[in-house]
Amino acid sequence: MEGLADNTNDLEKRRQIYGQNFIPPKQPKTFLQLVWEALQDVTLIILEVAAIVSLGLSFYAPPGEESEGEGQGSGLERGVPALGSHDLTSPSCSPPSSDTACGNVSGGAEDEGEAEAGWIEGAAILLSVICVVLVTAFNDWSKEKQFRGLQSRIEQEQKFTVIRNGQLLQVPVAALVVGDIAQVKYGDLLPADGVLIQGNDLKIDESSLTGESDHVRKSADKDPMLLSGTHVMEGSGRMVVTAVGVNSQTGIIFTLLGAGGEEEEKKDKKGKQQDGAMDSSQTRGNVRAWLRAAEELVGRREREGNGEGPPTAKEEAAPRDR
């Protein structure tokens, strides 16, 4: 078997017509998306709410404390000593003559210190949450980057045996083109679809596609189709590549999975919009019913106040018709 000619122009033309043996990976998530996903943790949400409440309370001053502070300031301006303004060095604060005054001074100082440092607790919680979110997002981003780098390196280093110009050549998987004669053997992961033209007790594991654990026997006369993404478990053979990249079985599955995910997202958004419209229409209907009932009740009370009898069926139906 001669195989294809190792001609660059011919190989490039085949790639343009039938496509390259490359499946574009899913677009990676950005760092901001990973940060947003990390923020969805329930524990972090509770901590964020607690930090915001703590910060709000630290900057809130009750009206009583503000008036008391103003009263103390006015007393000092008039030369009258305000509460808690005793001099610690004066004889009045020497024990045990005025323990109460000294206690008021120390207690007031502690309260003022706690009030000034009350924001530290909320800020510390927020800072902790930010650190946890950034560390989590950075770890996920670095792991995904390493995984993609390893995957691309494996794809570049993985080689497959083909016959070109009558010679066995080891070429990268991405260099396979439609029409190549590839040699398959035990342990190979098939990188493209093909038709078996020569086999020697070849058995394939198709569980990745069909879910069946039994090995499928392949031969050139019976069931010669070889699909990408399957493993060679026994024997060896040669196949002609018929589909590569997104046109292969693996590429079609990945494409359908991506399209299915996008369609599911669109359906979810559409369903949420429809649910919101139904809720709003139901709310409007409830408001109308409540207004009708209120109108009927007011009409009955007016009739009872005027000494009229109970309303007839036509009179009761009139507000509903409106």
N, C-alpha and C positions, 0 to 999 in steps of 0.2 A: 504494500500500500504506500503510495507516494504522499498522499495528503495534500494540503494546500501548499502553494509556492510561498516561500518566505519572502514575499514582495511587499514592501512597505505601502506602496500605493494601493495594491489590491486589499490588504488588510484594513487600511484606513477607509476605503470605499465600503467595505462590509460593515465597519463600525457606524458609518453614516447612515447606511440603509437599515440595518437590523438593530442598531444600538450597541452601546458598550455593556460589558459584563460588570455593571456597577449599579447597586441599589442605593439611591440617596438616603442617608439616615434622617431620622426625625430631627427637626430643628431643636437644638438644646434650649433649655430654660435660661433666662437671663438671671443675673444676680438679684435684681429687684423682685423678680417672680419668686425666687427661692426665699427671699426675706418675707414676702407676703405669705407664703405657705407656712413659714416658721411662726408667723404671728397668729395663725389660726389655732394654735394649741390652747386648750381650755384653761390650763393652769396659768399660762402667760396672760390670757385675757382677764382672768380674775385679779392677777397682780397689777395689771395696768389700771383696772377700775379702782382698786384699793389705793394705788399711788395717786391717781387723780383726785379721789375724794380726800386723801390726806393732805395734798397740796392745797386744795380748796379750803379745807378747814383751818389750815395754818395761816392763811392770809385773811381769814374772816374774823372780825372783831365785833362782839356783841355791842348793842347800843349802850348798855349799862356801863361797860368798861370805858367806853369813849367819854361818857359824861363824867365818870369818876376821875379820869385823867385830866379833863378840863378843869374840874373843881380843885384838884390838887395844884394845878398850875396857877389858878387864880389866887389860891390861898398863899402860895409862895410869893406872888407879886405883891399882896397886901402885907407881907411880913408875918403872916400867921403860919405856923408850922403845920404842914399837911400830914395826913396819916402816913406813917411809914417814913417820915423825913427826919427822924431823930438822929442826932449825931452819935455815932457809936463811941466816940471818944469822950462824950460828955458824961458827967457824973450820973445823969439820969439813967444811963444804960449800964452802969456798973452793977453787977449782981450783988445782992438779990433784990435791989430796990425796984427795978422796973424790967422784969423779965418779959412782960407782955409787950412793951414797946420794942425791945430788942427782937423779939420773935416776929413782930409785924414787919420790922425792917428787913430781916433775913428772908422771911417768907415772900415779901414783895419782890426782893431781888431775884429769888429763885423763879418766881412766876414770870418775871420779865425775861429772864434768861431762857426759860422754856418756850415762851411765846416767840422770841426772836429765832430760836433754833428749831421751831416746829416744822419748817419746810424741809429739813434735812432728811427726815424719814421718808417722805414721799419721793424726794429726789433720788435717794439711795435705791428705792424700789424700782423707779423708772430706769436708772442707770444699770441695775442688774438685769432687767428685762432686755434692754438694748444690747448688752454684752452677750446674753444668751442667744438672742435672735441672730446677731451678727456672726457669732461663732458657729451656730448651727447652719446658717446659710453658706458660710465660707467652706465648711466641711463638705456639705452636699455639692457645692460648685466644684471643689477640688477633686472629689471622688468621681464626679461625672466627667470632668476633664481628663483625669487619668484613665478612666474606662474607655473613653472615646479614642484617646491616644493609643492605648493598648490594642483596641479593636482595629484601628487603621494600620497599626504596625503588623498585626497578624495578617490582615488582608494583603498588605504589600509583600510580606515575606512568604505567604502561602503560595506554593507553586504546584503546577499540574503538568502531567506528561502529555505532550501532543506529538503528532507525526507531521512534519513539514519537510518537503523535498526528500521524503523517504528516510528521514532521520528522526530519532527520538530527541525531543527538546524539552527542557524544563522551563516553562514560561509562567509568569505571574497569572493568578486567576483573572485579574482584570484585563489581561491581554487576550483572553479567549474570544474568538469570533465565531459566528455561525458558519458552519462548513468544516470546522476543524475536526480532525479525527483524534479523539482523546483516549488514552489508555487508563482504564480503571482497575483498581486492585483492592485487596482486603484493607480496610481501615480508612478508605478515602471518603471524604464528604463531597458529594457531587456538587460542583459549582454552577452547573447549567443543565438545561434539559437536553435530552438526546435520544437517539434511536440506536439500540444495540445491533451491531453488525457482526460481532464475533464474541462468543462467550464460552467460559469454561466453568461450569457448575457455579454460576453467579447467583448469589442471594442478596437481596436488598432489604434493609430495615426501613419501612415507610411509616413508622409509628408517628413521626413528627408531622406527617400530613394527614394520615387516616386514623391514627390512634390505635391501630391494631399492632399487637406485639409480635405476631407471627412473621417470620421472614418470608419474603415473596421471591420465588424462583423466577429468574429472568432468562430468556433465550431468544435467539434471533428469529425462531419460527413461531414462538408463542409468548405473548406479552413482552415485546421488545422495548417498551417505553421506559426510559430512565428519567426521573424527575429530580430537579435541584433540591437541595436540603435533605436528601436521604443519604443513608450510610451504607457502604458496601461491607457486608458481614462475612461473606465467603466468596471464594473464587476470584476470577479476573475476567477482563474482556476489553473490547474496544467499541466506542460509540461515536456517532456523528452528531456534533452539536447542532441543535435545531432552534434553540431559543436561549437568549442571555439577558441578564439585567432585569429590568422591569417587565419584560415579556416572558420571563421564565415563570415556573410555578411559584417559587418563593417570592419573586417580585410582584406577581399578581396578588398573592395573599397579603403582602405588606401594603400594597396599594389599597386593597379593599378594607383592610383594618384601619388605615388612615382616613379613608373616605367615610367609613362607618362611624368613626369617632367624631368627625366633623358634623355628620348628619345628626348624631345623637345630641350633640351640643346645640345645634339649631332647633331640634325638636323640643329640647328642654326649655330653651328661651321662649319658643313660641307657646309652649304649654303654660309657662309662667305668665306670659302676657294675657293669654285667654283666661286663666284663673283670675288674674287681676281685674279683667273686664267683667267677668261674671260676678265677682265680689262687689264691684262698684254698682252694677245694675241691680243686684240683690239689695244693696244698701239703699239705693234710690227707691226701690219698691217698698221697702220697710218704712221709709220716711213718708211716702205717700199714704200708706195704710194708717200710719200713726196720725197724720194730719186729718184723714177722713174720720177716724174715731174721735179725735178731739172736736172736730166740727159737729159731729152728731151729738156728742155729750153737751156741748154749749147750746145747741138748738133745743135739746130736751129740757135743760134747766131754764131757758128763756120761756118755753111754753108752760112749764110748771109755775114759774113766777107770774105769768099772765093769767093763770087759771085755765089754760086750755087743756084739752084732753091729750092722751098719748098720740104720737104721730102715726099716721096711716102707713101702709106698706109702700105706697107711691112716694110719700114724703121721705121715707127712709131710703128709698132707692135713688132719689134725686141727687144727693151728694155723691153717691158712688158713680152715677153717670157722669158727673162733672169731672 
